[in-house]
Amino acid sequence: MARPKESIEKLPQGWQSEILELYKEGGSDVEVKALIYEWRGRFSNDLWDRWLAQEPEFSEIIKNGRGLSEAWWTTQGRVNLQNNRFNHVLWYMNMKNRFNWTDKQQMDHTGIPTIPIIKFTDDHNGD
């Protein structure tokens, strides 16, 4: 006989607000997993994935939390634009790694060289 599936019902009362608070401070999924591990004494990535897929309340809390975390990190960059001691490169790399930011790159894979087309307007009527 298979053992019963573990559900979010065994999480401590108020787990939603504790998780959202961690995300509000810029926390990551890894930190949330560690928090749940502390509460339960064990926690697997497979269970995390299953809860995201099968527990609507858990999934919604995590999605909202990720948005709060990204907002916190975005604010850090915005409020520190003029701060010379702020490590902008570290912040940027963090944003790329955490939130899948990318540098836009356009590549031509056809092998045909592209030449930019410059359109001139004839405002002077030949003058």
N, C-alpha and C positions, 0 to 999 in steps of 0.2 A: 504494500500500500504506500503510495507517495505521500510525502508529508505536505501539509497544507501550504499554499502560497503565502508568503509574507506580504502583509499589506501595511499601508500607512497608519492604520488604526493603532498600532503599538508605538507610534512616535509620541513623545511627551506632549502634554497639553500646551498649546501656544507655540508649537513648532513653526507654524507659518510665520509669525511675527519675528521669531529668532532668525529664521533663514533670511527673511526680507531685510532685517537689520544688518546682517552680515553683508549682503549684497549692496545695501545703501552705502556702506563704507568702502566700496570698491572690491568686495570679496569676489572670489571665483567659484566655479563649480567644484574645483578640487577642495577648496576650503569648506564648502557646504557638505561635500562627501565626508570630509574629516569630522565635521560637527555631528553628522548622523552616525558615523562610526563611534564617536564618543558616547552618544546616547544609547546605542544598541549593543556596543561591544564587538560588533562585526558589521561589515557592509561591503558589498561587492559592486563592481561596475555593471555586472549583468543585472543585478537587482535595480540599480539606478536606471538603466535603460528600460527595464520592464515597467517600473513605476512611471517613467516619462510617457510610455506608450499606453499604459492601462489604468493609470490613476489620474483622472482629469484634474482633481484639486492640486495634486502634487505638480503636475505638468504646468498648470497655470501659475503656480507660485514660482516655479523655476524660471519660466518665461518672463514674468514680471520682474523677478530678481535680476535676471541678466540685463534687462533694460535699465534698472536702477544702477547696476554696477557700471555699465557703459556711460551712463549720465555722470556718475561720480568721476570717472576717469576723464571724460570730456571736459568737465568743469575744471579739473586740475590743470589741464593744458590751457584752457581759456584764461583762468585767473592768474596764471604764471607767465603769460606772454612777455611781460616786461621784467621778469625776475631773472637776473643774470646767473643766479646760483641754481636755478631750476635746470635739471638735466633734460633738455628738450629731446635729445636723441634717444635717451632711454625711454622717455614717455612715448615717443613716436613708435619705437620698436615694440613697446608693450601694447600699444593700440593695434598695431599690425598683427601681432601674435594672438592677442585675446579676442579681437573683434573682426578678424579677417580683413583688415584694411589692406588695400593693394595700391601700388604705384601703377597708374595707367600707362600701359605700353602698347603701342600699335605696331604690329609686325606685318609685313607684306610677305606672305609665303608663296607668292606666285612666281617669283624669280624675275618678274618684270620690274625694271626700275621705275619708280614713280617720280614724277616731276611736278612740283606744286604749280597749279595754274593761277596766274595772277591776271585778274580782269581789270583792265583800265577803262575808265569811262571817258568819253569825249565830251567834257563839259565846255571846252573852248571852241568847239566847232571848227577845228583845223587852225585856229589862231596860234 
